Amino acid sequence: MHRNHRLTEIVRILRASSRTSAEQLAHHFAVSPRTIYRDIALLHRMKVPVVGEAGIGYHIDPRAELDGVQFTADELHALFDAARKNLAAASSREADAILRAMTKVKQVLPEVLLDALLDGPLPLAVATPADHAPALDAAG
């Protein structure tokens, strides 16, 4: 596997798990732990927020912003569908978070792609708690 592919895959693995050791990563990629240490060092130089804890493993700092996340059409459809379904049962705080997240997604997607992905309107503007009922009606 080419190093760039391995680096991308390391980031994906670290995003998906709470802690992963260099040994686990080395086994997964069939490389030495030393290679993983060099890869992690390179990720640090690239400003990827990898946190390492001796004897515990690596993870991505959960407070970090993750730029450049790319979704397939199926993943976007599932994301919007889940947001639409969960908005009705969400607390005010959760509903605000859903609406803020969907607004962020909408801001980076071309309008043509949004139209093609959505079966119905989804409230994509940040709303106050009092605004959730109208937003839910619009979600259909």
C-alpha positions as CSV (number, residue, x, y, z in Angstrom):
1,M,0.0,0.0,0.0
2,H,1.3,3.4,-0.9
3,R,2.2,5.7,2.0
4,N,-0.4,8.3,1.2
5,H,-3.1,5.7,1.1
6,R,-1.9,4.3,4.5
7,L,-1.9,7.8,6.0
8,T,-5.5,8.4,4.9
9,E,-6.5,5.0,6.2
10,I,-4.8,5.6,9.5
11,V,-6.8,8.8,10.0
12,R,-10.0,7.0,9.1
13,I,-9.3,4.2,11.6
14,L,-8.4,6.7,14.3
15,R,-11.6,8.7,13.7
16,A,-13.7,5.5,14.0
17,S,-12.1,4.1,17.2
18,S,-11.5,5.4,20.6
19,R,-7.9,4.2,20.9
20,T,-5.7,2.3,18.5
21,S,-2.1,1.2,19.3
22,A,0.8,1.4,16.9
23,E,1.1,-2.4,17.1
24,Q,-2.6,-2.7,16.0
25,L,-2.0,-0.3,13.1
26,A,1.2,-2.1,12.2
27,H,-0.6,-5.4,12.1
28,H,-3.4,-4.0,10.1
29,F,-1.1,-2.6,7.4
30,A,1.5,-5.4,7.6
31,V,4.3,-2.9,8.4
32,S,6.5,-2.4,11.4
33,P,5.5,-0.3,14.5
34,R,8.4,1.9,13.6
35,T,6.8,2.7,10.2
36,I,3.6,3.6,12.1
37,Y,5.6,5.9,14.4
38,R,7.0,7.7,11.3
39,D,3.5,7.9,9.8
40,I,2.1,9.5,13.0
41,A,5.0,11.9,13.1
42,L,4.2,12.9,9.5
43,L,0.5,13.3,10.3
44,H,1.5,15.7,13.2
45,R,3.6,17.7,10.8
46,M,0.6,17.9,8.5
47,K,-1.4,19.3,11.4
48,V,-3.7,16.3,11.8
49,P,-4.8,16.3,15.4
50,V,-3.6,12.8,16.4
51,V,-3.1,12.4,20.1
52,G,-0.9,9.6,21.4
53,E,-0.9,8.2,24.9
54,A,1.9,5.9,26.0
55,G,0.6,2.4,26.6
56,I,-2.9,3.4,25.5
57,G,-2.7,4.3,21.8
58,Y,-3.6,7.0,19.4
59,H,-6.9,8.8,18.7
60,I,-8.0,11.9,16.9
61,D,-8.6,14.9,19.2
62,P,-12.5,15.0,19.4
63,R,-12.4,18.8,19.7
64,A,-10.6,19.2,16.4
65,E,-12.4,20.4,13.3
66,L,-12.2,17.8,10.5
67,D,-12.0,19.5,7.2
68,G,-12.4,17.8,3.9
69,V,-14.8,15.1,4.9
70,Q,-16.3,13.7,1.8
71,F,-19.6,11.8,1.6
72,T,-21.0,9.5,-1.1
73,A,-24.5,10.2,-2.4
74,D,-25.8,7.3,-0.3
75,E,-24.1,8.6,2.9
76,L,-25.6,12.1,2.3
77,H,-29.0,10.7,1.7
78,A,-28.8,8.6,4.9
79,L,-27.5,11.6,6.9
80,F,-30.3,13.9,5.8
81,D,-32.9,11.1,6.2
82,A,-31.7,10.4,9.8
83,A,-31.7,14.0,10.7
84,R,-35.2,14.4,9.4
85,K,-36.4,11.4,11.4
86,N,-34.6,12.2,14.6
87,L,-35.5,15.9,14.7
88,A,-39.1,15.1,15.9
89,A,-37.9,13.2,19.0
90,A,-34.9,15.5,19.8
91,S,-34.7,17.7,22.8
92,S,-34.2,21.4,22.1
93,R,-30.5,21.1,22.5
94,E,-30.3,18.0,20.2
95,A,-32.5,19.7,17.7
96,D,-30.3,22.8,17.6
97,A,-27.3,20.6,17.1
98,I,-29.0,18.7,14.2
99,L,-30.0,21.9,12.6
100,R,-26.6,23.5,12.9
101,A,-24.9,20.4,11.5
102,M,-27.3,20.2,8.5
103,T,-26.7,23.9,7.9
104,K,-22.9,23.3,7.7
105,V,-23.4,20.4,5.3
106,K,-25.8,22.5,3.2
107,Q,-23.2,25.3,3.0
108,V,-20.7,23.1,1.2
109,L,-22.9,21.2,-1.1
110,P,-23.9,22.5,-4.6
111,E,-27.6,23.2,-4.8
112,V,-28.1,20.8,-7.6
113,L,-26.7,18.0,-5.4
114,L,-28.9,19.0,-2.5
115,D,-32.0,18.9,-4.8
116,A,-31.0,15.4,-6.1
117,L,-30.4,14.0,-2.6
118,L,-33.4,15.3,-0.7
119,D,-36.8,13.6,-1.1
120,G,-38.4,16.5,0.8
121,P,-37.4,19.7,2.4
122,L,-35.2,19.5,5.5
123,P,-35.0,22.5,7.8
124,L,-31.5,23.6,7.1
125,A,-31.4,27.0,8.9
126,V,-30.3,27.3,12.5
127,A,-33.4,27.7,14.6
128,T,-34.1,28.7,18.1
129,P,-36.0,26.2,20.3
130,A,-39.3,28.0,19.7
131,D,-38.7,27.6,16.0
132,H,-38.5,23.8,16.0
133,A,-42.2,23.1,15.6
134,P,-42.4,25.1,12.3
135,A,-39.1,23.5,11.2
136,L,-40.6,20.0,11.9
137,D,-43.7,20.8,9.8
138,A,-41.4,21.8,6.9
139,A,-39.5,18.6,7.3
140,G,-42.6,16.6,6.4
